[in-house]
Amino acid sequence: MRSVNKTRYAILGALLDGPCSGYEIKSLMGRSTVYFWRESDSTIYPMLKVLAEEGKAVPNIDYVGKKKRELFSITEAGRAEFKAWVESPTGLETSRNEFLLKLFFITDRGEMVRLFQERLEKIEKSYEEYKKIEARLEGLPDSPRKAIRLKALRYGIAQLALEIQWLRADIL
């Protein structure tokens, strides 16, 4: 089976909310999906061009003063592809986790404790950040999208809470 670059779905999903420039998509991802799905400028801009060539997105030139801005809108073909992707089975994923890679290879308990302490500090910061995002989202007007985004966020919060508990058990 042919592997499909999932960047296309991250971008199509961002365009569901309305026309966006590449910069706006990057900014949106930087405050939302970055916690579980990272995209860089070097993947966003080329994929926008591919989606436009395929008829899945349409570029429109907008001017803000003298500055030219290219806004992309999702087409019906783009919506159909996104819907088909959402409805398709989710593939198995292999995450790249440097912490687990180091843990797998170290042999000294002292090194393990140091590694766990370092990880715990980072995870606790992420947990606090997620809780702030949760409070901000809870302050928004109720909508189906808000409820679903809170569900996704709370998955991340639960995962972090479990990891914090697991790390603390081996440090103490």
URMOCOR-V354840 format. One record per pair of residues at least 12 apart in sequence whose C-alpha atoms are under 8 Angstrom apart, sorted by the first residue. I is the first residue (numbers start at 1). J is the second residue. Records with the same first field share a line. If there is no record, write none. Layout:
I=J + J
This chain:
7=39 + 43 + 44 + 47
8=47 + 48 + 51
9=82 + 85
11=25 + 44 + 47 + 48
12=57 + 74 + 78 + 79 + 82
13=82
14=28
15=72 + 73 + 74
16=74 + 79
18=73 + 74
19=71 + 72 + 73 + 74
20=71 + 72 + 73
21=69 + 70 + 71 + 72
22=41 + 44 + 45 + 48 + 70 + 71 + 72
25=44
26=39 + 40 + 41 + 44
48=72
51=78
55=75 + 77 + 78
56=74 + 75 + 76 + 77 + 78 + 79
57=72 + 73 + 74 + 75 + 78
58=72 + 73 + 74 + 75
59=71 + 72 + 73
60=72 + 73
99=115 + 119
103=115
113=170 + 171
116=167 + 170 + 171
117=167 + 171
119=167
120=164 + 167 + 168
123=160 + 163 + 164
124=160 + 164
126=160
127=157 + 160 + 161
130=153 + 156 + 157
131=157
134=150 + 153 + 154
137=150
138=150
